[in-house]
Amino acid sequence: MPYQANVTDTAYHYDGSFPGFLCCIFESFSRHEVPAAVCPPEEAQMTLFGVREIPTDTSRAKRVAAGLERLGPVVRDRITTGFLCTEPGKDLKLLRFARLCFDYGPRAAQMLGDEDAAAAFAIERAVTGEAHRYIEFIRFEERDGMLGTVIHPKHHVLPLLRGHFCSRLPDEDFLIFDATHGSALLRQNQRVQYLAMDHYTPCTDEAELNWQSLWKRFFKALTIEERRNERLQMGHVFKRFWPDMCEMRPDLPAPESSAHS
């Protein structure tokens, strides 16, 4: 699109937070420029451009956030949800989309013939698509008086799972551990929080393991071996989800009986 700004060869470096990203948008407008890259810390070493460090300023972030609110929920959610994506380069794509929306208003979100609008739409769809699959295929186990599960998502989907499971399990304490990103969504005593976490110990309670075994037996009982089609299964739920689904995990070998001499 014809930005009212100069496209520069400068890379913005910021702290990786969402307020920090909003400050990158503010910087782009205040300098009338579009950066060549927008880099969170994990991408900071990848750029060959000149670098401008963008500090996180709460007041600037709030001004940009208020502007996104005025553009409406479609634009706001496309940027906030897209920010949960982990694909390299998504920050610049979202910044360019934000500029497009501030120039053309809310209708810019529907301008999918525009490269920037289409890129932001694809980023949002990648995140929401993964979240929807986890909503369908998460398998909880009962552990230490609460429900627990482990997932291995590509993107930071925990914020998108929060509303569904808090409303679906209103009287339950639960923990969803994102092993990919070392974080967890914990609901306990009606309080919800995000935690840094690096390990989840699977349940060893015999009653729970028996329930898992019964579920696997039920799943297998419905299977017609002659019509098994793994390729079709992968079309419904990607194979990378299978290790987190108890019915798809292989059975543990039965313990060998002790030999008597």
C-alpha positions as a Markdown table, in Angstrom:
| # | Residue | x | y | z |
|---|---|---|---|---|
| 1 | Met | 0.0 | 0.0 | 0.0 |
| 2 | Pro | 1.2 | 3.6 | -0.5 |
| 3 | Tyr | 2.2 | 4.4 | 3.1 |
| 4 | Gln | 2.5 | 8.1 | 4.0 |
| 5 | Ala | 5.9 | 7.2 | 5.4 |
| 6 | Asn | 9.4 | 6.3 | 4.4 |
| 7 | Val | 10.4 | 2.6 | 4.3 |
| 8 | Thr | 13.7 | 2.5 | 6.1 |
| 9 | Asp | 16.5 | 0.1 | 6.5 |
| 10 | Thr | 16.3 | 0.3 | 10.3 |
| 11 | Ala | 15.2 | -2.6 | 12.6 |
| 12 | Tyr | 13.2 | -1.9 | 15.7 |
| 13 | His | 14.3 | -3.9 | 18.7 |
| 14 | Tyr | 11.9 | -4.1 | 21.6 |
| 15 | Asp | 11.4 | -6.2 | 24.8 |
| 16 | Gly | 9.0 | -8.7 | 23.3 |
| 17 | Ser | 6.0 | -7.6 | 25.4 |
| 18 | Phe | 2.7 | -6.5 | 23.9 |
| 19 | Pro | 3.0 | -3.0 | 25.3 |
| 20 | Gly | 6.5 | -2.9 | 23.8 |
| 21 | Phe | 5.1 | -3.8 | 20.4 |
| 22 | Leu | 2.5 | -1.0 | 20.7 |
| 23 | Cys | 5.4 | 1.4 | 21.4 |
| 24 | Cys | 6.9 | 0.2 | 18.1 |
| 25 | Ile | 3.7 | 1.2 | 16.3 |
| 26 | Phe | 3.9 | 4.6 | 18.1 |
| 27 | Glu | 7.5 | 5.0 | 17.0 |
| 28 | Ser | 6.6 | 4.2 | 13.4 |
| 29 | Phe | 4.0 | 6.9 | 13.3 |
| 30 | Ser | 5.9 | 9.5 | 15.2 |
| 31 | Arg | 8.9 | 9.1 | 12.9 |
| 32 | His | 6.7 | 8.8 | 9.7 |
| 33 | Glu | 8.6 | 5.6 | 8.8 |
| 34 | Val | 8.1 | 1.9 | 8.3 |
| 35 | Pro | 11.0 | -0.1 | 9.7 |
| 36 | Ala | 12.6 | -2.9 | 7.8 |
| 37 | Ala | 12.1 | -5.3 | 10.7 |
| 38 | Val | 10.5 | -5.4 | 14.2 |
| 39 | Cys | 12.5 | -7.8 | 16.4 |
| 40 | Pro | 11.7 | -9.2 | 19.8 |
| 41 | Pro | 14.7 | -10.5 | 21.8 |
| 42 | Glu | 14.6 | -14.0 | 20.2 |
| 43 | Glu | 15.0 | -12.4 | 16.8 |
| 44 | Ala | 17.4 | -9.6 | 17.7 |
| 45 | Gln | 20.5 | -11.4 | 16.4 |
| 46 | Met | 19.0 | -12.2 | 13.0 |
| 47 | Thr | 18.9 | -8.8 | 11.5 |
| 48 | Leu | 21.4 | -7.2 | 9.2 |
| 49 | Phe | 19.8 | -3.8 | 9.4 |
| 50 | Gly | 20.7 | -0.8 | 11.5 |
| 51 | Val | 19.1 | -1.0 | 15.0 |
| 52 | Arg | 16.9 | 1.3 | 16.9 |
| 53 | Glu | 16.1 | 0.3 | 20.5 |
| 54 | Ile | 12.4 | 1.0 | 21.3 |
| 55 | Pro | 11.8 | 1.4 | 25.1 |
| 56 | Thr | 8.5 | 0.3 | 26.5 |
| 57 | Asp | 6.6 | 3.4 | 27.6 |
| 58 | Thr | 3.3 | 2.7 | 29.3 |
| 59 | Ser | 1.7 | 6.0 | 28.3 |
| 60 | Arg | 2.6 | 5.5 | 24.6 |
| 61 | Ala | 1.3 | 1.9 | 24.7 |
| 62 | Lys | -2.0 | 3.1 | 26.1 |
| 63 | Arg | -2.4 | 5.7 | 23.4 |
| 64 | Val | -2.0 | 3.1 | 20.7 |
| 65 | Ala | -4.2 | 0.6 | 22.5 |
| 66 | Ala | -7.0 | 3.2 | 22.7 |
| 67 | Gly | -6.6 | 3.8 | 19.0 |
| 68 | Leu | -7.0 | 0.1 | 18.3 |
| 69 | Glu | -10.1 | 0.1 | 20.4 |
| 70 | Arg | -11.6 | 2.9 | 18.3 |
| 71 | Leu | -11.0 | 0.8 | 15.2 |
| 72 | Gly | -13.3 | -1.9 | 16.5 |
| 73 | Pro | -13.0 | -5.5 | 17.8 |
| 74 | Val | -12.1 | -7.1 | 14.4 |
| 75 | Val | -9.0 | -4.9 | 14.1 |
| 76 | Arg | -8.1 | -5.1 | 17.8 |
| 77 | Asp | -8.5 | -8.8 | 18.0 |
| 78 | Arg | -6.6 | -9.4 | 14.8 |
| 79 | Ile | -3.6 | -7.7 | 16.2 |
| 80 | Thr | -3.8 | -9.0 | 19.8 |
| 81 | Thr | -4.5 | -12.5 | 18.7 |
| 82 | Gly | -1.9 | -12.3 | 15.9 |
| 83 | Phe | 0.7 | -11.2 | 18.5 |
| 84 | Leu | 0.4 | -14.7 | 20.1 |
| 85 | Cys | 1.9 | -16.1 | 16.9 |
| 86 | Thr | 5.5 | -17.4 | 17.1 |
| 87 | Glu | 6.4 | -17.2 | 13.4 |
| 88 | Pro | 9.5 | -15.1 | 12.7 |
| 89 | Gly | 8.6 | -11.7 | 11.1 |
| 90 | Lys | 5.0 | -11.5 | 12.4 |
| 91 | Asp | 5.8 | -8.3 | 14.4 |
| 92 | Leu | 6.5 | -6.3 | 11.2 |
| 93 | Lys | 3.5 | -7.7 | 9.4 |
| 94 | Leu | 1.2 | -6.7 | 12.3 |
| 95 | Leu | 2.8 | -3.2 | 12.5 |
| 96 | Arg | 2.2 | -2.7 | 8.8 |
| 97 | Phe | -1.4 | -3.9 | 9.2 |
| 98 | Ala | -1.9 | -1.5 | 12.1 |
| 99 | Arg | -0.7 | 1.3 | 9.9 |
| 100 | Leu | -3.1 | 0.2 | 7.2 |
| 101 | Cys | -6.0 | 0.3 | 9.6 |
| 102 | Phe | -5.2 | 3.7 | 11.0 |
| 103 | Asp | -5.1 | 5.0 | 7.5 |
| 104 | Tyr | -8.3 | 3.4 | 6.1 |
| 105 | Gly | -10.3 | 2.7 | 9.2 |
| 106 | Pro | -12.0 | -0.6 | 10.3 |
| 107 | Arg | -12.7 | -1.6 | 6.7 |
| 108 | Ala | -9.0 | -2.3 | 6.2 |
| 109 | Ala | -9.5 | -5.6 | 8.0 |
| 110 | Gln | -11.7 | -6.7 | 5.0 |
| 111 | Met | -9.2 | -5.6 | 2.4 |
| 112 | Leu | -7.7 | -9.0 | 1.9 |
| 113 | Gly | -6.5 | -8.1 | -1.6 |
| 114 | Asp | -4.0 | -5.9 | 0.2 |
| 115 | Glu | -0.7 | -7.8 | 1.1 |
| 116 | Asp | -0.6 | -6.4 | 4.7 |
| 117 | Ala | -4.2 | -7.2 | 5.5 |
| 118 | Ala | -3.9 | -10.7 | 4.1 |
| 119 | Ala | -0.8 | -11.4 | 6.1 |
| 120 | Ala | -2.4 | -10.3 | 9.3 |
| 121 | Phe | -5.5 | -12.4 | 8.6 |
| 122 | Ala | -3.3 | -15.4 | 8.0 |
| 123 | Ile | -1.4 | -14.9 | 11.2 |
| 124 | Glu | -4.6 | -14.6 | 13.3 |
| 125 | Arg | -6.1 | -17.7 | 11.6 |
| 126 | Ala | -3.0 | -19.8 | 12.4 |
| 127 | Val | -3.3 | -18.9 | 16.1 |
| 128 | Thr | -7.1 | -19.3 | 16.4 |
| 129 | Gly | -7.0 | -22.5 | 14.4 |
| 130 | Glu | -4.5 | -24.1 | 16.7 |
| 131 | Ala | -6.5 | -22.9 | 19.8 |
| 132 | His | -9.7 | -24.4 | 18.4 |
| 133 | Arg | -8.0 | -27.8 | 18.0 |
| 134 | Tyr | -6.8 | -27.7 | 21.6 |
| 135 | Ile | -10.3 | -26.9 | 22.8 |
| 136 | Glu | -11.5 | -30.0 | 21.0 |
| 137 | Phe | -8.7 | -32.4 | 21.8 |
| 138 | Ile | -7.3 | -31.5 | 25.2 |
| 139 | Arg | -7.4 | -34.5 | 27.6 |
| 140 | Phe | -7.4 | -33.7 | 31.3 |
| 141 | Glu | -6.3 | -36.1 | 34.0 |
| 142 | Glu | -7.2 | -35.8 | 37.7 |
| 143 | Arg | -4.1 | -35.1 | 39.8 |
| 144 | Asp | -3.7 | -33.7 | 43.3 |
| 145 | Gly | -7.3 | -32.8 | 43.6 |
| 146 | Met | -7.4 | -30.8 | 40.3 |
| 147 | Leu | -7.4 | -31.4 | 36.6 |
| 148 | Gly | -4.2 | -31.2 | 34.7 |
| 149 | Thr | -2.9 | -31.6 | 31.1 |
| 150 | Val | 0.2 | -31.0 | 29.0 |
| 151 | Ile | 0.1 | -29.4 | 25.5 |
| 152 | His | 2.8 | -28.7 | 22.9 |
| 153 | Pro | 1.5 | -25.8 | 20.8 |
| 154 | Lys | 3.4 | -23.9 | 18.2 |
| 155 | His | 1.8 | -20.6 | 19.3 |
| 156 | His | 1.0 | -18.9 | 22.7 |
| 157 | Val | -2.6 | -20.2 | 22.8 |
| 158 | Leu | -3.2 | -20.2 | 26.5 |
| 159 | Pro | -5.0 | -16.9 | 26.6 |
| 160 | Leu | -7.4 | -18.2 | 23.9 |
| 161 | Leu | -8.1 | -21.3 | 26.0 |
| 162 | Arg | -8.8 | -19.4 | 29.2 |
| 163 | Gly | -12.3 | -18.3 | 28.5 |
| 164 | His | -13.5 | -21.6 | 27.1 |
| 165 | Phe | -12.3 | -23.8 | 30.0 |
| 166 | Cys | -13.2 | -21.3 | 32.7 |
| 167 | Ser | -16.8 | -21.3 | 31.5 |
| 168 | Arg | -16.8 | -25.0 | 30.6 |
| 169 | Leu | -15.4 | -26.1 | 34.0 |
| 170 | Pro | -16.8 | -23.4 | 36.4 |
| 171 | Asp | -16.4 | -25.5 | 39.5 |
| 172 | Glu | -13.1 | -27.2 | 38.8 |
| 173 | Asp | -9.5 | -26.2 | 39.5 |
| 174 | Phe | -7.3 | -27.0 | 36.5 |
| 175 | Leu | -3.9 | -26.5 | 35.1 |
| 176 | Ile | -2.9 | -26.4 | 31.4 |
| 177 | Phe | 0.9 | -26.7 | 30.9 |
| 178 | Asp | 2.3 | -25.3 | 27.7 |
| 179 | Ala | 5.5 | -27.4 | 27.5 |
| 180 | Thr | 6.7 | -25.6 | 24.3 |
| 181 | His | 6.9 | -22.2 | 25.9 |
| 182 | Gly | 7.4 | -23.1 | 29.6 |
| 183 | Ser | 4.2 | -21.5 | 30.8 |
| 184 | Ala | 0.9 | -22.6 | 32.4 |
| 185 | Leu | -2.7 | -21.5 | 32.8 |
| 186 | Leu | -3.8 | -22.2 | 36.4 |
| 187 | Arg | -7.3 | -21.8 | 37.8 |
| 188 | Gln | -7.5 | -22.4 | 41.5 |
| 189 | Asn | -9.9 | -21.2 | 44.1 |
| 190 | Gln | -11.8 | -19.1 | 41.4 |
| 191 | Arg | -8.5 | -17.3 | 40.6 |
| 192 | Val | -6.9 | -17.5 | 37.2 |
| 193 | Gln | -3.2 | -16.8 | 36.6 |
| 194 | Tyr | -0.4 | -17.5 | 34.2 |
| 195 | Leu | 2.8 | -19.1 | 35.6 |
| 196 | Ala | 6.3 | -19.8 | 34.4 |
| 197 | Met | 6.7 | -23.6 | 34.5 |
| 198 | Asp | 9.3 | -26.0 | 33.2 |
| 199 | His | 8.0 | -29.5 | 34.2 |
| 200 | Tyr | 4.7 | -31.4 | 34.7 |
| 201 | Thr | 4.7 | -34.7 | 36.6 |
| 202 | Pro | 2.1 | -37.0 | 35.1 |
| 203 | Cys | -0.5 | -38.6 | 37.4 |
| 204 | Thr | 0.5 | -41.9 | 39.1 |
| 205 | Asp | -2.8 | -42.4 | 40.9 |
| 206 | Glu | -4.1 | -45.9 | 40.2 |
| 207 | Ala | -7.8 | -44.8 | 39.9 |
| 208 | Glu | -6.9 | -42.1 | 37.3 |
| 209 | Leu | -4.7 | -44.5 | 35.4 |
| 210 | Asn | -7.6 | -47.0 | 35.3 |
| 211 | Trp | -9.9 | -44.4 | 33.9 |
| 212 | Gln | -7.4 | -43.6 | 31.2 |
| 213 | Ser | -7.1 | -47.3 | 30.4 |
| 214 | Leu | -10.9 | -47.6 | 30.2 |
| 215 | Trp | -11.0 | -44.6 | 27.8 |
| 216 | Lys | -8.4 | -46.2 | 25.6 |
| 217 | Arg | -10.2 | -49.5 | 25.6 |
| 218 | Phe | -13.4 | -47.7 | 24.5 |
| 219 | Phe | -11.6 | -45.9 | 21.8 |
| 220 | Lys | -10.1 | -49.1 | 20.5 |
| 221 | Ala | -13.4 | -50.9 | 20.7 |
| 222 | Leu | -14.9 | -48.4 | 18.3 |
| 223 | Thr | -12.0 | -48.9 | 15.8 |
| 224 | Ile | -12.6 | -51.1 | 12.8 |
| 225 | Glu | -9.0 | -52.3 | 12.0 |
| 226 | Glu | -9.8 | -53.1 | 8.4 |
| 227 | Arg | -10.9 | -49.5 | 7.9 |
| 228 | Arg | -8.1 | -47.8 | 9.8 |
| 229 | Asn | -6.9 | -44.8 | 7.8 |
| 230 | Glu | -4.1 | -42.9 | 9.6 |
| 231 | Arg | -3.9 | -40.3 | 6.8 |
| 232 | Leu | -7.5 | -39.4 | 7.3 |
| 233 | Gln | -7.0 | -39.3 | 11.1 |
| 234 | Met | -4.2 | -36.8 | 10.6 |
| 235 | Gly | -6.6 | -34.7 | 8.5 |
| 236 | His | -9.0 | -34.4 | 11.5 |
| 237 | Val | -6.3 | -33.9 | 14.1 |
| 238 | Phe | -2.7 | -33.3 | 13.2 |
| 239 | Lys | -0.3 | -36.0 | 14.3 |
| 240 | Arg | 1.7 | -33.6 | 16.5 |
| 241 | Phe | -1.3 | -33.4 | 18.8 |
| 242 | Trp | -1.4 | -37.2 | 19.3 |
| 243 | Pro | 1.2 | -37.5 | 22.0 |
| 244 | Asp | -0.9 | -35.3 | 24.3 |
| 245 | Met | -4.0 | -37.5 | 23.8 |
| 246 | Cys | -4.1 | -40.5 | 26.0 |
| 247 | Glu | -6.1 | -42.6 | 23.5 |
| 248 | Met | -3.5 | -42.1 | 20.8 |
| 249 | Arg | -0.5 | -42.9 | 23.0 |
| 250 | Pro | 0.8 | -46.5 | 22.8 |
| 251 | Asp | 0.1 | -48.8 | 25.7 |
| 252 | Leu | 2.9 | -49.2 | 28.3 |
| 253 | Pro | 4.4 | -52.7 | 28.3 |
| 254 | Ala | 3.0 | -54.9 | 30.9 |
| 255 | Pro | 5.4 | -55.6 | 33.8 |
| 256 | Glu | 7.2 | -58.9 | 33.4 |
| 257 | Ser | 6.4 | -61.5 | 36.0 |
| 258 | Ser | 9.2 | -62.4 | 38.3 |
| 259 | Ala | 11.1 | -65.5 | 37.3 |
| 260 | His | 11.5 | -68.1 | 40.0 |
| 261 | Ser | 14.6 | -70.3 | 39.9 |
